[in-house]
């Protein structure tokens, strides 16, 4: 029984080493490069969002410079609905009015805090 566990552990270690050796050239090729990551406000609401944040942190730890561009449409919609504010839509885009600006800023700021936390 002990021999089987050792072989299994050895196999797992060898698999990890093989994976790391195959990954190293890609890590080196992308170090000090800049990635632009865009994700919608829906991603922030998803239960797996913390996994995305961990992946972003991993990329950063590998020496990749990151620019994060996030959406906030669902959060803005919720804020506007709560305050019963209607905004015009032009060519499928919301027109931010003076009245709705605080809702937009609140939603975007909240998302930024969640990402940075």
N, C-alpha and C positions, 0 to 999 in steps of 0.2 A: 504494500500500500504506500509506504513512504517513497519508494522509487517512482511510482506513478505521479505523485505530487511534485517531485523534483523535476521530472521530465516535463510536466505541464508548465511549471513555473519557468523552466529554462526556455521552453517554446514561446511562452508569452514574452519573456525578456528579449528573445531573438527577434520576435515580430516587432516589438517596440523599437529596437535598435535599427532594424531594417527600415521601418517607417521613418524614423528620424533621419537616417542617412539619405533617403529619397527626398525628404522634405527640405533638408539643409540648403540645397542649391536655390530653391524657390525663396526661402527665407532670406538668403544673402542677396538674391536678385532684386528683392523688393525693399530691403533695408534702406532707409533715408528717402524713399519714394513717398509721394503724396497720393492718398486715396480719397476720393469724394464719395461718401456714403449717403444716399438719400433714402429716407423711409417715411411713409405716411403716418398720419396721426392714428390710423387704425393699428399700426404696429405697436405703438405705445400702449394701447389698450389691451393688446393680446396677452394671454397668460404666459407666453414664452418670451416676453420682452426682456426679462432679466437674462435669459440665455444670449440674446442679441448683445446686450451690454457687456456680458462676460467675453464674448467673441471680439467685440470692439476693443476691450481692455487688452486682450491677448495680442491683437494686431499692434496696438500701441507698444506693448512690452517687447515686441520683435523689431522695434525701430521704425515702424511705419508711421508717417505723419498722416493725421486724419482730419478731414473736414466733414463735419456732420451737418446735413441739411434735413430738417424734419418738417413734416407737415403738421397741421393741427385742425383740419376740417371738422372731424367729429366733435372735437372739444369746443371749437368755435360755435358750431351749430347748437350744441347743448347750452352754452352760455347765452347765446341769443334767444333760444327758446325759453330759458328760465326767466329772462328779462322781458320776454314778449316783444322783441325787436325784430322787425322785418327789414331785410336788406335787398336791394335790387340785384338781379343777376343779368349780366351782359355777356353774351357769347359763352355761356356755361361757366362763367367766373363770377364770384361774389364781388360786388363793389362795396368796399369798406367805407361806410359813411362816418361822419363825425360822431354820431350817436352810437354806432357799433364798435368804434375803435377800442374802447376800454374792454369790451368782451374779447376782442381779438388779442389785445396785449396780454390780458389775463391768461388766456388759453396757451399762448405761445410761451409766456414766462413760466407757467406751471410745468409745461413739458420740458423746458430747458432745465429747470430745477430737478425734475425727476431723472433726466439723463445724467446730469452732473453729480447727483447724489450717488 
